[in-house]
Amino acid sequence: MCLVCIAFASWVLRSADPMAADTWKAALLANVSAISAIQYLRRYVVKRREAGDLNDSTADET
C-alpha cells in the first residue's frame, strides 16, 4: 500500500502541467500521499519493534 501511494504521488507530479493554475492541487495530493506512506511505514516499524522482530543495532553496542 505504501509503495502504491508513493508511485501515485510520483505519477501525479510527472503528469501535472507546471504552467496550469491547478498545479498546487497536484502537489498537495502528492504530498499527502507521501506523508501517508511515511506514517504507515513508521507505524509498521514500531509494531515490528514492539513484537521483537526488529533488532535495534544501537542498543546492542552498549
N, CA, C and O atoms as a Tripos MOL2 file, in Angstrom:
@<TRIPOS>MOLECULE
protein
  248   247    62     0     0
PROTEIN
NO_CHARGES

@<TRIPOS>ATOM
      1 N           0.8260   -1.1910    0.0000 N.3       1 MET1
      2 CA          0.0000    0.0000    0.0000 C.3       1 MET1
      3 C           0.8680    1.2520    0.0000 C.2       1 MET1
      4 O           0.5800    2.2360   -0.6810 O.2       1 MET1
      5 N           1.9140    1.1840    0.7660 N.am      2 CYS2
      6 CA          2.8230    2.3170    0.8790 C.3       2 CYS2
      7 C           3.4680    2.6410   -0.4640 C.2       2 CYS2
      8 O           3.5560    3.8050   -0.8530 O.2       2 CYS2
      9 N           3.9130    1.6150   -1.1640 N.am      3 LEU3
     10 CA          4.5400    1.8390   -2.4640 C.3       3 LEU3
     11 C           3.5420    2.3650   -3.4870 C.2       3 LEU3
     12 O           3.9140    3.1230   -4.3830 O.2       3 LEU3
     13 N           2.2990    1.9750   -3.3630 N.am      4 VAL4
     14 CA          1.2590    2.4810   -4.2580 C.3       4 VAL4
     15 C           1.0870    3.9810   -4.0600 C.2       4 VAL4
     16 O           0.9680    4.7270   -5.0320 O.2       4 VAL4
     17 N           1.0750    4.4290   -2.8020 N.am      5 CYS5
     18 CA          0.9450    5.8660   -2.5220 C.3       5 CYS5
     19 C           2.1150    6.6510   -3.0950 C.2       5 CYS5
     20 O           1.9250    7.7180   -3.6780 O.2       5 CYS5
     21 N           3.3150    6.1290   -2.9310 N.am      6 ILE6
     22 CA          4.4980    6.8190   -3.4480 C.3       6 ILE6
     23 C           4.4850    6.8340   -4.9740 C.2       6 ILE6
     24 O           4.8120    7.8500   -5.5880 O.2       6 ILE6
     25 N           4.1130    5.7200   -5.5840 N.am      7 ALA7
     26 CA          4.0420    5.6730   -7.0450 C.3       7 ALA7
     27 C           2.9750    6.6220   -7.5720 C.2       7 ALA7
     28 O           3.1780    7.2880   -8.5870 O.2       7 ALA7
     29 N           1.8480    6.6830   -6.8890 N.am      8 PHE8
     30 CA          0.7830    7.5850   -7.3080 C.3       8 PHE8
     31 C           1.2310    9.0390   -7.1980 C.2       8 PHE8
     32 O           0.9710    9.8360   -8.0990 O.2       8 PHE8
     33 N           1.8940    9.3870   -6.1160 N.am      9 ALA9
     34 CA          2.3800   10.7480   -5.9350 C.3       9 ALA9
     35 C           3.3850   11.1090   -7.0280 C.2       9 ALA9
     36 O           3.3600   12.2210   -7.5550 O.2       9 ALA9
     37 N           4.2440   10.1920   -7.3570 N.am     10 SER10
     38 CA          5.2260   10.4280   -8.4150 C.3      10 SER10
     39 C           4.5370   10.6330   -9.7640 C.2      10 SER10
     40 O           4.9030   11.5270  -10.5260 O.2      10 SER10
     41 N           3.5490    9.8070  -10.0500 N.am     11 TRP11
     42 CA          2.8220    9.9300  -11.3110 C.3      11 TRP11
     43 C           2.0780   11.2640  -11.4030 C.2      11 TRP11
     44 O           2.0680   11.9060  -12.4540 O.2      11 TRP11
     45 N           1.4590   11.6720  -10.3020 N.am     12 VAL12
     46 CA          0.7140   12.9320  -10.2960 C.3      12 VAL12
     47 C           1.6420   14.0960  -10.6100 C.2      12 VAL12
     48 O           1.2970   14.9740  -11.4010 O.2      12 VAL12
     49 N           2.8050   14.1020  -10.0000 N.am     13 LEU13
     50 CA          3.7270   15.2150  -10.2270 C.3      13 LEU13
     51 C           4.3070   15.2070  -11.6410 C.2      13 LEU13
     52 O           4.5360   16.2650  -12.2260 O.2      13 LEU13
     53 N           4.5410   14.0290  -12.1800 N.am     14 ARG14
     54 CA          5.0750   13.9560  -13.5420 C.3      14 ARG14
     55 C           4.0360   14.3550  -14.5780 C.2      14 ARG14
     56 O           4.3680   14.9830  -15.5830 O.2      14 ARG14
     57 N           2.7890   13.9970  -14.3400 N.am     15 SER15
     58 CA          1.7590   14.2460  -15.3400 C.3      15 SER15
     59 C           1.1250   15.6290  -15.2140 C.2      15 SER15
     60 O           0.3600   16.0320  -16.0900 O.2      15 SER15
     61 N           1.4200   16.3500  -14.1600 N.am     16 ALA16
     62 CA          0.8210   17.6750  -13.9720 C.3      16 ALA16
     63 C           1.5140   18.6970  -14.8720 C.2      16 ALA16
     64 O           2.7290   18.6490  -15.0670 O.2      16 ALA16
     65 N           0.7340   19.6080  -15.4080 N.am     17 ASP17
     66 CA          1.2700   20.6890  -16.2320 C.3      17 ASP17
     67 C           1.7600   21.7910  -15.2990 C.2      17 ASP17
     68 O           0.9590   22.3860  -14.5770 O.2      17 ASP17
     69 N           3.0650   22.0730  -15.3030 N.am     18 PRO18
     70 CA          3.5940   23.0670  -14.3670 C.3      18 PRO18
     71 C           3.0960   24.4920  -14.6190 C.2      18 PRO18
     72 O           3.2090   25.3480  -13.7420 O.2      18 PRO18
     73 N           2.5530   24.7500  -15.7930 N.am     19 MET19
     74 CA          2.0730   26.0870  -16.1070 C.3      19 MET19
     75 C           0.5800   26.2460  -15.8190 C.2      19 MET19
     76 O           0.0430   27.3460  -15.9430 O.2      19 MET19
     77 N          -0.0850   25.1730  -15.4400 N.am     20 ALA20
     78 CA         -1.5260   25.2440  -15.1890 C.3      20 ALA20
     79 C          -1.7930   25.8610  -13.8120 C.2      20 ALA20
     80 O          -0.9390   25.8560  -12.9250 O.2      20 ALA20
     81 N          -2.9890   26.3830  -13.6740 N.am     21 ALA21
     82 CA         -3.3710   27.0170  -12.4080 C.3      21 ALA21
     83 C          -3.6450   25.9780  -11.3210 C.2      21 ALA21
     84 O          -3.6550   26.3120  -10.1360 O.2      21 ALA21
     85 N          -3.8660   24.7360  -11.7100 N.am     22 ASP22
     86 CA         -4.1970   23.6870  -10.7410 C.3      22 ASP22
     87 C          -2.9750   22.9060  -10.2660 C.2      22 ASP22
     88 O          -3.1260   21.8450   -9.6600 O.2      22 ASP22
     89 N          -1.7970   23.3960  -10.5210 N.am     23 THR23
     90 CA         -0.5840   22.6760  -10.1350 C.3      23 THR23
     91 C          -0.5060   22.4730   -8.6310 C.2      23 THR23
     92 O          -0.0040   21.4470   -8.1710 O.2      23 THR23
     93 N          -0.9900   23.4280   -7.8670 N.am     24 TRP24
     94 CA         -0.9320   23.3060   -6.4070 C.3      24 TRP24
     95 C          -1.7530   22.1180   -5.9270 C.2      24 TRP24
     96 O          -1.4230   21.5040   -4.9120 O.2      24 TRP24
     97 N          -2.8250   21.7880   -6.6510 N.am     25 LYS25
     98 CA         -3.6480   20.6400   -6.2570 C.3      25 LYS25
     99 C          -2.8750   19.3360   -6.4410 C.2      25 LYS25
    100 O          -2.9420   18.4410   -5.5980 O.2      25 LYS25
    101 N          -2.1470   19.2390   -7.5390 N.am     26 ALA26
    102 CA         -1.3460   18.0390   -7.7900 C.3      26 ALA26
    103 C          -0.2420   17.9100   -6.7520 C.2      26 ALA26
    104 O           0.0230   16.8170   -6.2510 O.2      26 ALA26
    105 N           0.3990   19.0220   -6.4310 N.am     27 ALA27
    106 CA          1.4660   18.9850   -5.4310 C.3      27 ALA27
    107 C           0.9120   18.6210   -4.0590 C.2      27 ALA27
    108 O           1.5350   17.8560   -3.3220 O.2      27 ALA27
    109 N          -0.2410   19.1560   -3.7140 N.am     28 LEU28
    110 CA         -0.8720   18.8320   -2.4280 C.3      28 LEU28
    111 C          -1.2190   17.3540   -2.3520 C.2      28 LEU28
    112 O          -0.9660   16.7040   -1.3380 O.2      28 LEU28
    113 N          -1.7930   16.8250   -3.4170 N.am     29 LEU29
    114 CA         -2.1530   15.4120   -3.4540 C.3      29 LEU29
    115 C          -0.9150   14.5290   -3.3230 C.2      29 LEU29
    116 O          -0.9360   13.5270   -2.6070 O.2      29 LEU29
    117 N           0.1560   14.8970   -4.0080 N.am     30 ALA30
    118 CA          1.3910   14.1220   -3.9300 C.3      30 ALA30
    119 C           1.9800   14.1640   -2.5230 C.2      30 ALA30
    120 O           2.4550   13.1480   -2.0140 O.2      30 ALA30
    121 N           1.9490   15.3290   -1.9020 N.am     31 ASN31
    122 CA          2.4930   15.4480   -0.5450 C.3      31 ASN31
    123 C           1.6670   14.6620    0.4630 C.2      31 ASN31
    124 O           2.2280   14.0140    1.3470 O.2      31 ASN31
    125 N           0.3620   14.7080    0.3450 N.am     32 VAL32
    126 CA         -0.4970   13.9480    1.2610 C.3      32 VAL32
    127 C          -0.2510   12.4490    1.0890 C.2      32 VAL32
    128 O          -0.2010   11.7110    2.0730 O.2      32 VAL32
    129 N          -0.0990   12.0050   -0.1380 N.am     33 SER33
    130 CA          0.1830   10.5840   -0.3820 C.3      33 SER33
    131 C           1.5230   10.1830    0.2120 C.2      33 SER33
    132 O           1.6370    9.1230    0.8280 O.2      33 SER33
    133 N           2.5290   11.0110    0.0340 N.am     34 ALA34
    134 CA          3.8500   10.7010    0.5750 C.3      34 ALA34
    135 C           3.8310   10.6900    2.0980 C.2      34 ALA34
    136 O           4.4320    9.8110    2.7150 O.2      34 ALA34
    137 N           3.1550   11.6470    2.7050 N.am     35 ILE35
    138 CA          3.0740   11.6950    4.1700 C.3      35 ILE35
    139 C           2.3310   10.4730    4.7000 C.2      35 ILE35
    140 O           2.7190    9.9090    5.7220 O.2      35 ILE35
    141 N           1.2750   10.0640    4.0190 N.am     36 SER36
    142 CA          0.5360    8.8720    4.4390 C.3      36 SER36
    143 C           1.4220    7.6350    4.3750 C.2      36 SER36
    144 O           1.3780    6.7860    5.2660 O.2      36 SER36
    145 N           2.2150    7.5370    3.3360 N.am     37 ALA37
    146 CA          3.1080    6.3930    3.1980 C.3      37 ALA37
    147 C           4.1590    6.3900    4.3000 C.2      37 ALA37
    148 O           4.4690    5.3340    4.8510 O.2      37 ALA37
    149 N           4.7100    7.5480    4.6290 N.am     38 ILE38
    150 CA          5.7100    7.6390    5.6880 C.3      38 ILE38
    151 C           5.1040    7.2620    7.0350 C.2      38 ILE38
    152 O           5.7260    6.5400    7.8140 O.2      38 ILE38
    153 N           3.9030    7.7410    7.3130 N.am     39 GLN39
    154 CA          3.2400    7.4060    8.5700 C.3      39 GLN39
    155 C           2.9740    5.9070    8.6600 C.2      39 GLN39
    156 O           3.1480    5.3020    9.7180 O.2      39 GLN39
    157 N           2.5570    5.3160    7.5560 N.am     40 TYR40
    158 CA          2.3120    3.8770    7.5450 C.3      40 TYR40
    159 C           3.5960    3.1160    7.8520 C.2      40 TYR40
    160 O           3.5850    2.1840    8.6570 O.2      40 TYR40
    161 N           4.6970    3.5010    7.2220 N.am     41 LEU41
    162 CA          5.9700    2.8160    7.4570 C.3      41 LEU41
    163 C           6.4290    2.9720    8.9020 C.2      41 LEU41
    164 O           6.9340    2.0200    9.4970 O.2      41 LEU41
    165 N           6.2600    4.1500    9.4630 N.am     42 ARG42
    166 CA          6.6570    4.3610   10.8580 C.3      42 ARG42
    167 C           5.8480    3.4830   11.7950 C.2      42 ARG42
    168 O           6.4040    2.8800   12.7130 O.2      42 ARG42
    169 N           4.5210    3.4010   11.5730 N.am     43 ARG43
    170 CA          3.6860    2.5450   12.4120 C.3      43 ARG43
    171 C           4.0770    1.0850   12.2650 C.2      43 ARG43
    172 O           4.0810    0.3370   13.2430 O.2      43 ARG43
    173 N           4.4060    0.6800   11.0460 N.am     44 TYR44
    174 CA          4.8070   -0.6940   10.7830 C.3      44 TYR44
    175 C           6.0990   -1.0350   11.5300 C.2      44 TYR44
    176 O           6.2110   -2.1060   12.1250 O.2      44 TYR44
    177 N           7.0630   -0.1290   11.4980 N.am     45 VAL45
    178 CA          8.3310   -0.3700   12.1820 C.3      45 VAL45
    179 C           8.1270   -0.4360   13.6880 C.2      45 VAL45
    180 O           8.7220   -1.2870   14.3500 O.2      45 VAL45
    181 N           7.3030    0.4400   14.2390 N.am     46 VAL46
    182 CA          7.0440    0.4310   15.6800 C.3      46 VAL46
    183 C           6.3700   -0.8780   16.0830 C.2      46 VAL46
    184 O           6.7380   -1.4720   17.0970 O.2      46 VAL46
    185 N           5.4000   -1.3310   15.3120 N.am     47 LYS47
    186 CA          4.7300   -2.5920   15.6370 C.3      47 LYS47
    187 C           5.7000   -3.7640   15.5850 C.2      47 LYS47
    188 O           5.6630   -4.6450   16.4430 O.2      47 LYS47
    189 N           6.5610   -3.7720   14.5830 N.am     48 ARG48
    190 CA          7.5360   -4.8600   14.4680 C.3      48 ARG48
    191 C           8.5330   -4.8130   15.6140 C.2      48 ARG48
    192 O           8.9240   -5.8500   16.1490 O.2      48 ARG48
    193 N           8.9430   -3.6020   15.9910 N.am     49 ARG49
    194 CA          9.9040   -3.4650   17.0820 C.3      49 ARG49
    195 C           9.2820   -3.9170   18.3960 C.2      49 ARG49
    196 O           9.9450   -4.5770   19.1970 O.2      49 ARG49
    197 N           8.0190   -3.5730   18.6300 N.am     50 GLU50
    198 CA          7.3360   -3.9870   19.8500 C.3      50 GLU50
    199 C           7.1660   -5.5020   19.8960 C.2      50 GLU50
    200 O           7.2040   -6.1080   20.9660 O.2      50 GLU50
    201 N           6.9830   -6.0960   18.7430 N.am     51 ALA51
    202 CA          6.8240   -7.5440   18.6850 C.3      51 ALA51
    203 C           8.1670   -8.2620   18.8110 C.2      51 ALA51
    204 O           8.2080   -9.4810   18.9800 O.2      51 ALA51
    205 N           9.2640   -7.5080   18.7280 N.am     52 GLY52
    206 CA         10.5880   -8.1080   18.8580 C.3      52 GLY52
    207 C          11.1420   -8.6510   17.5650 C.2      52 GLY52
    208 O          12.1120   -9.4090   17.5780 O.2      52 GLY52
    209 N          10.5410   -8.2760   16.4380 N.am     53 ASP53
    210 CA         11.0010   -8.7910   15.1540 C.3      53 ASP53
    211 C          12.2030   -8.0300   14.6060 C.2      53 ASP53
    212 O          12.9760   -8.5810   13.8220 O.2      53 ASP53
    213 N          12.3670   -6.7810   15.0050 N.am     54 LEU54
    214 CA         13.4900   -5.9860   14.5230 C.3      54 LEU54
    215 C          14.5470   -5.8770   15.6070 C.2      54 LEU54
    216 O          14.2330   -5.6730   16.7790 O.2      54 LEU54
    217 N          15.7940   -6.0140   15.2060 N.am     55 ASN55
    218 CA         16.8890   -5.8370   16.1530 C.3      55 ASN55
    219 C          17.3710   -4.4090   16.0710 C.2      55 ASN55
    220 O          17.6390   -3.9020   14.9820 O.2      55 ASN55
    221 N          17.4830   -3.7550   17.2110 N.am     56 ASP56
    222 CA         17.9780   -2.3880   17.2560 C.3      56 ASP56
    223 C          19.4910   -2.4610   17.4240 C.2      56 ASP56
    224 O          19.9740   -2.7860   18.5080 O.2      56 ASP56
    225 N          20.2370   -2.1650   16.3760 N.am     57 SER57
    226 CA         21.6890   -2.3140   16.4020 C.3      57 SER57
    227 C          22.3480   -1.3290   17.3570 C.2      57 SER57
    228 O          23.4170   -1.6260   17.8900 O.2      57 SER57
    229 N          21.7420   -0.1590   17.5930 N.am     58 THR58
    230 CA         22.3420    0.8090   18.5030 C.3      58 THR58
    231 C          22.2380    0.3490   19.9520 C.2      58 THR58
    232 O          23.1030    0.6890   20.7590 O.2      58 THR58
    233 N          21.2230   -0.4010   20.3000 N.am     59 ALA59
    234 CA         21.0630   -0.8870   21.6700 C.3      59 ALA59
    235 C          22.0620   -2.0100   21.9670 C.2      59 ALA59
    236 O          22.4410   -2.2030   23.1220 O.2      59 ALA59
    237 N          22.4870   -2.7440   20.9520 N.am     60 ASP60
    238 CA         23.4050   -3.8570   21.1540 C.3      60 ASP60
    239 C          24.8480   -3.3960   21.3440 C.2      60 ASP60
    240 O          25.6740   -4.1580   21.8460 O.2      60 ASP60
    241 N          25.1630   -2.1690   20.9550 N.am     61 GLU61
    242 CA         26.5370   -1.6930   21.0160 C.3      61 GLU61
    243 C          26.9570   -1.2760   22.4150 C.2      61 GLU61
    244 O          28.1580   -1.1520   22.6570 O.2      61 GLU61
    245 N          26.0560   -1.0560   23.3340 N.am     62 THR62
    246 CA         26.4170   -0.5770   24.6750 C.3      62 THR62
    247 C          26.9110   -1.6520   25.5760 C.2      62 THR62
    248 O          27.2470   -1.3840   26.7290 O.2      62 THR62
@<TRIPOS>BOND
     1     1     2 1
     2     2     3 1
     3     3     4 2
     4     3     5 am
     5     5     6 1
     6     6     7 1
     7     7     8 2
     8     7     9 am
     9     9    10 1
    10    10    11 1
    11    11    12 2
    12    11    13 am
    13    13    14 1
    14    14    15 1
    15    15    16 2
    16    15    17 am
    17    17    18 1
    18    18    19 1
    19    19    20 2
    20    19    21 am
    21    21    22 1
    22    22    23 1
    23    23    24 2
    24    23    25 am
    25    25    26 1
    26    26    27 1
    27    27    28 2
    28    27    29 am
    29    29    30 1
    30    30    31 1
    31    31    32 2
    32    31    33 am
    33    33    34 1
    34    34    35 1
    35    35    36 2
    36    35    37 am
    37    37    38 1
    38    38    39 1
    39    39    40 2
    40    39    41 am
    41    41    42 1
    42    42    43 1
    43    43    44 2
    44    43    45 am
    45    45    46 1
    46    46    47 1
    47    47    48 2
    48    47    49 am
    49    49    50 1
    50    50    51 1
    51    51    52 2
    52    51    53 am
    53    53    54 1
    54    54    55 1
    55    55    56 2
    56    55    57 am
    57    57    58 1
    58    58    59 1
    59    59    60 2
    60    59    61 am
    61    61    62 1
    62    62    63 1
    63    63    64 2
    64    63    65 am
    65    65    66 1
    66    66    67 1
    67    67    68 2
    68    67    69 am
    69    69    70 1
    70    70    71 1
    71    71    72 2
    72    71    73 am
    73    73    74 1
    74    74    75 1
    75    75    76 2
    76    75    77 am
    77    77    78 1
    78    78    79 1
    79    79    80 2
    80    79    81 am
    81    81    82 1
    82    82    83 1
    83    83    84 2
    84    83    85 am
    85    85    86 1
    86    86    87 1
    87    87    88 2
    88    87    89 am
    89    89    90 1
    90    90    91 1
    91    91    92 2
    92    91    93 am
    93    93    94 1
    94    94    95 1
    95    95    96 2
    96    95    97 am
    97    97    98 1
    98    98    99 1
    99    99   100 2
   100    99   101 am
   101   101   102 1
   102   102   103 1
   103   103   104 2
   104   103   105 am
   105   105   106 1
   106   106   107 1
   107   107   108 2
   108   107   109 am
   109   109   110 1
   110   110   111 1
   111   111   112 2
   112   111   113 am
   113   113   114 1
   114   114   115 1
   115   115   116 2
   116   115   117 am
   117   117   118 1
   118   118   119 1
   119   119   120 2
   120   119   121 am
   121   121   122 1
   122   122   123 1
   123   123   124 2
   124   123   125 am
   125   125   126 1
   126   126   127 1
   127   127   128 2
   128   127   129 am
   129   129   130 1
   130   130   131 1
   131   131   132 2
   132   131   133 am
   133   133   134 1
   134   134   135 1
   135   135   136 2
   136   135   137 am
   137   137   138 1
   138   138   139 1
   139   139   140 2
   140   139   141 am
   141   141   142 1
   142   142   143 1
   143   143   144 2
   144   143   145 am
   145   145   146 1
   146   146   147 1
   147   147   148 2
   148   147   149 am
   149   149   150 1
   150   150   151 1
   151   151   152 2
   152   151   153 am
   153   153   154 1
   154   154   155 1
   155   155   156 2
   156   155   157 am
   157   157   158 1
   158   158   159 1
   159   159   160 2
   160   159   161 am
   161   161   162 1
   162   162   163 1
   163   163   164 2
   164   163   165 am
   165   165   166 1
   166   166   167 1
   167   167   168 2
   168   167   169 am
   169   169   170 1
   170   170   171 1
   171   171   172 2
   172   171   173 am
   173   173   174 1
   174   174   175 1
   175   175   176 2
   176   175   177 am
   177   177   178 1
   178   178   179 1
   179   179   180 2
   180   179   181 am
   181   181   182 1
   182   182   183 1
   183   183   184 2
   184   183   185 am
   185   185   186 1
   186   186   187 1
   187   187   188 2
   188   187   189 am
   189   189   190 1
   190   190   191 1
   191   191   192 2
   192   191   193 am
   193   193   194 1
   194   194   195 1
   195   195   196 2
   196   195   197 am
   197   197   198 1
   198   198   199 1
   199   199   200 2
   200   199   201 am
   201   201   202 1
   202   202   203 1
   203   203   204 2
   204   203   205 am
   205   205   206 1
   206   206   207 1
   207   207   208 2
   208   207   209 am
   209   209   210 1
   210   210   211 1
   211   211   212 2
   212   211   213 am
   213   213   214 1
   214   214   215 1
   215   215   216 2
   216   215   217 am
   217   217   218 1
   218   218   219 1
   219   219   220 2
   220   219   221 am
   221   221   222 1
   222   222   223 1
   223   223   224 2
   224   223   225 am
   225   225   226 1
   226   226   227 1
   227   227   228 2
   228   227   229 am
   229   229   230 1
   230   230   231 1
   231   231   232 2
   232   231   233 am
   233   233   234 1
   234   234   235 1
   235   235   236 2
   236   235   237 am
   237   237   238 1
   238   238   239 1
   239   239   240 2
   240   239   241 am
   241   241   242 1
   242   242   243 1
   243   243   244 2
   244   243   245 am
   245   245   246 1
   246   246   247 1
   247   247   248 2
@<TRIPOS>SUBSTRUCTURE
     1 MET1         2 RESIDUE 1 A MET
     2 CYS2         6 RESIDUE 1 A CYS
     3 LEU3        10 RESIDUE 1 A LEU
     4 VAL4        14 RESIDUE 1 A VAL
     5 CYS5        18 RESIDUE 1 A CYS
     6 ILE6        22 RESIDUE 1 A ILE
     7 ALA7        26 RESIDUE 1 A ALA
     8 PHE8        30 RESIDUE 1 A PHE
     9 ALA9        34 RESIDUE 1 A ALA
    10 SER10       38 RESIDUE 1 A SER
    11 TRP11       42 RESIDUE 1 A TRP
    12 VAL12       46 RESIDUE 1 A VAL
    13 LEU13       50 RESIDUE 1 A LEU
    14 ARG14       54 RESIDUE 1 A ARG
    15 SER15       58 RESIDUE 1 A SER
    16 ALA16       62 RESIDUE 1 A ALA
    17 ASP17       66 RESIDUE 1 A ASP
    18 PRO18       70 RESIDUE 1 A PRO
    19 MET19       74 RESIDUE 1 A MET
    20 ALA20       78 RESIDUE 1 A ALA
    21 ALA21       82 RESIDUE 1 A ALA
    22 ASP22       86 RESIDUE 1 A ASP
    23 THR23       90 RESIDUE 1 A THR
    24 TRP24       94 RESIDUE 1 A TRP
    25 LYS25       98 RESIDUE 1 A LYS
    26 ALA26      102 RESIDUE 1 A ALA
    27 ALA27      106 RESIDUE 1 A ALA
    28 LEU28      110 RESIDUE 1 A LEU
    29 LEU29      114 RESIDUE 1 A LEU
    30 ALA30      118 RESIDUE 1 A ALA
    31 ASN31      122 RESIDUE 1 A ASN
    32 VAL32      126 RESIDUE 1 A VAL
    33 SER33      130 RESIDUE 1 A SER
    34 ALA34      134 RESIDUE 1 A ALA
    35 ILE35      138 RESIDUE 1 A ILE
    36 SER36      142 RESIDUE 1 A SER
    37 ALA37      146 RESIDUE 1 A ALA
    38 ILE38      150 RESIDUE 1 A ILE
    39 GLN39      154 RESIDUE 1 A GLN
    40 TYR40      158 RESIDUE 1 A TYR
    41 LEU41      162 RESIDUE 1 A LEU
    42 ARG42      166 RESIDUE 1 A ARG
    43 ARG43      170 RESIDUE 1 A ARG
    44 TYR44      174 RESIDUE 1 A TYR
    45 VAL45      178 RESIDUE 1 A VAL
    46 VAL46      182 RESIDUE 1 A VAL
    47 LYS47      186 RESIDUE 1 A LYS
    48 ARG48      190 RESIDUE 1 A ARG
    49 ARG49      194 RESIDUE 1 A ARG
    50 GLU50      198 RESIDUE 1 A GLU
    51 ALA51      202 RESIDUE 1 A ALA
    52 GLY52      206 RESIDUE 1 A GLY
    53 ASP53      210 RESIDUE 1 A ASP
    54 LEU54      214 RESIDUE 1 A LEU
    55 ASN55      218 RESIDUE 1 A ASN
    56 ASP56      222 RESIDUE 1 A ASP
    57 SER57      226 RESIDUE 1 A SER
    58 THR58      230 RESIDUE 1 A THR
    59 ALA59      234 RESIDUE 1 A ALA
    60 ASP60      238 RESIDUE 1 A ASP
    61 GLU61      242 RESIDUE 1 A GLU
    62 THR62      246 RESIDUE 1 A THR
